[in-house]
Amino acid sequence: MRIAVTDACIFIDLIELDLVSDFFRLDLELHTTVEVMNELFTEQYQVLEAYQQVGKLIVHNLNAQDFLKIETLALPKGLSPEDKSVLYIATGLENGIVITSDNLVRKCTERLKLECHGLLWVIDQFVDQGICTKSSASGSLKRLMALNKMYAVGKLRYEIEERVHQWM
C-alpha cells in the first residue's frame, strides 16, 4: 500500500464533490497534518475527523522541532505553513507521495524528488481500482469544472474533456 500525504485543496474538492468516502477506499494509506485540518471549515473538518477516528486518516501533529526542520528544507516564502507541513511529512515517509492541486507545492515536490499527483489522478484511481464507473467519474469531472473554476480553463479543462470523451 502506498503512503500519500494530502493537502487541504484536495480534501475540499473531494468533500464538495461528495467523493471523500471513495477517496478513503483507495489502496492508499492517507496522511495529513493538523495544520491542514485547521484550514478546513468546521463541517469539512468533522467529515475528515470521522475518518481519523476509525484509523483511515493519519493526522500528524508537528512540534517546535519539526517546524525548525521545515526551515532547513529551504522552501519558497510564498508557500503556506500548511503546505510546508505536507511537504515535510512527505519527505519523512519512505515512498510517500503528495496529493495536491497547488502548483507551487507541485514545483516543490519536483525539487524535493517527491512523487506528486492531483485530483484528476485521484479520479483516475477511482476508475482503475473499480471504486466508481467511468460514467460516474465523468459526471464528477463535469461537476468539478462547475465547482472549481481552476479546472474549467486551460490544460486542466483539456485533460478533463479528454477523460470524459474516453469514458463515455
C-alpha positions in Angstrom: 0.0 0.0 0.0 1.3 3.4 -1.0 1.5 6.3 1.5 0.0 9.6 0.4 0.1 13.0 2.1 -2.8 15.2 1.2 -3.3 19.0 1.4 -6.5 20.9 2.1 -7.4 21.8 -1.5 -7.8 18.1 -2.4 -9.9 17.4 0.7 -12.1 20.4 0.0 -12.8 19.4 -3.6 -13.5 15.8 -2.7 -15.9 16.9 0.0 -17.7 19.3 -2.3 -18.0 16.6 -5.0 -19.2 14.1 -2.4 -16.3 11.8 -3.2 -14.5 11.7 0.1 -15.8 8.2 1.0 -14.4 7.0 -2.3 -11.1 8.6 -1.5 -10.7 6.6 1.6 -11.5 3.4 -0.3 -8.3 3.8 -2.4 -5.4 1.5 -1.9 -3.5 4.3 -0.1 -2.5 5.0 3.5 -3.7 8.6 3.8 -1.8 11.2 5.9 -2.2 14.9 6.5 -1.3 17.4 9.3 -3.1 19.3 12.0 -2.2 22.5 10.1 -4.1 21.2 7.0 -7.1 20.1 9.1 -7.2 23.6 10.7 -7.6 25.2 7.2 -10.9 23.5 6.8 -14.4 24.7 7.7 -15.9 23.1 10.7 -18.2 20.8 8.6 -15.2 19.7 6.4 -13.1 19.1 9.5 -15.8 16.9 11.0 -16.0 14.8 7.9 -12.3 14.1 8.0 -12.2 13.7 11.8 -14.6 10.7 11.4 -12.0 9.0 9.1 -9.2 9.8 11.6 -11.2 8.3 14.4 -11.5 5.0 12.6 -7.8 4.9 11.6 -8.3 5.7 7.9 -6.6 9.1 8.1 -3.4 9.7 10.0 -3.1 13.3 11.2 0.5 14.4 12.1 0.8 16.9 15.0 4.1 18.8 14.4 6.1 20.1 17.3 8.5 23.0 17.6 11.5 20.9 16.5 9.6 19.8 13.4 9.0 23.4 12.4 12.7 24.1 12.8 13.4 21.2 10.5 10.9 22.6 8.0 13.0 25.7 7.7 16.0 23.6 6.7 14.1 22.5 3.6 14.6 26.0 2.1 11.1 26.1 0.7 9.8 29.2 -1.1 8.5 32.0 1.1 5.2 32.1 -0.8 4.4 28.6 0.4 1.9 28.5 3.3 2.9 26.9 6.6 0.2 24.3 5.9 1.7 23.3 2.6 5.2 23.3 4.1 3.9 20.8 6.7 2.6 18.5 4.0 6.0 18.5 2.2 7.8 18.0 5.5 5.8 14.9 6.3 6.1 13.5 2.8 9.9 13.8 2.9 10.0 11.7 6.0 7.9 8.9 4.6 9.5 6.2 2.5 8.0 6.2 -1.0 5.5 8.8 0.1 3.6 10.7 -2.5 2.0 14.1 -2.3 -1.6 14.7 -3.5 -2.2 18.4 -4.2 -3.8 20.8 -6.7 -1.5 23.6 -5.7 1.1 24.5 -8.4 3.7 25.8 -6.0 3.5 22.7 -4.0 3.9 20.6 -7.2 7.1 22.6 -8.1 8.5 22.0 -4.6 7.8 18.2 -4.9 9.9 18.1 -8.1 12.8 19.8 -6.3 12.5 17.5 -3.3 12.2 14.5 -5.6 8.8 13.5 -4.3 6.1 11.9 -6.4 3.1 14.2 -6.8 -0.4 13.8 -8.2 -3.5 15.8 -8.3 -7.3 15.4 -8.2 -7.5 14.1 -11.8 -5.1 11.3 -10.8 -7.3 10.5 -7.8 -10.4 10.2 -10.0 -8.4 8.1 -12.4 -7.6 5.8 -9.5 -11.3 5.5 -8.6 -11.9 4.1 -12.1 -8.7 2.0 -12.2 -9.4 0.4 -8.8 -13.1 -0.2 -9.6 -14.4 2.2 -7.0 -16.6 4.0 -9.5 -17.7 3.6 -13.0 -16.3 5.6 -15.9 -19.7 7.2 -16.3 -19.8 8.3 -12.7 -16.3 9.6 -12.9 -17.2 11.6 -16.0 -20.1 13.2 -14.1 -17.8 14.0 -11.2 -15.3 15.7 -13.6 -18.1 17.8 -15.1 -19.3 18.9 -11.6 -15.7 19.7 -10.7 -15.4 22.1 -13.6 -18.6 23.8 -12.4 -17.5 23.9 -8.7 -13.8 24.9 -9.1 -13.1 27.3 -12.0 -9.4 26.3 -11.9 -10.5 23.1 -13.7 -12.6 24.9 -16.3 -9.8 26.5 -18.2 -6.5 25.7 -20.0 -4.7 22.4 -19.7 -6.9 21.1 -16.9 -10.0 21.6 -18.9 -8.4 19.8 -21.8 -7.4 16.9 -19.6 -10.9 16.6 -18.2 -12.5 16.8 -21.6 -10.2 14.0 -22.8 -11.1 11.8 -19.9 -14.9 12.4 -20.3 -14.6 11.6 -24.1 -12.7 8.4 -23.4 -15.0 7.3 -20.6 -18.4 8.0 -22.3 
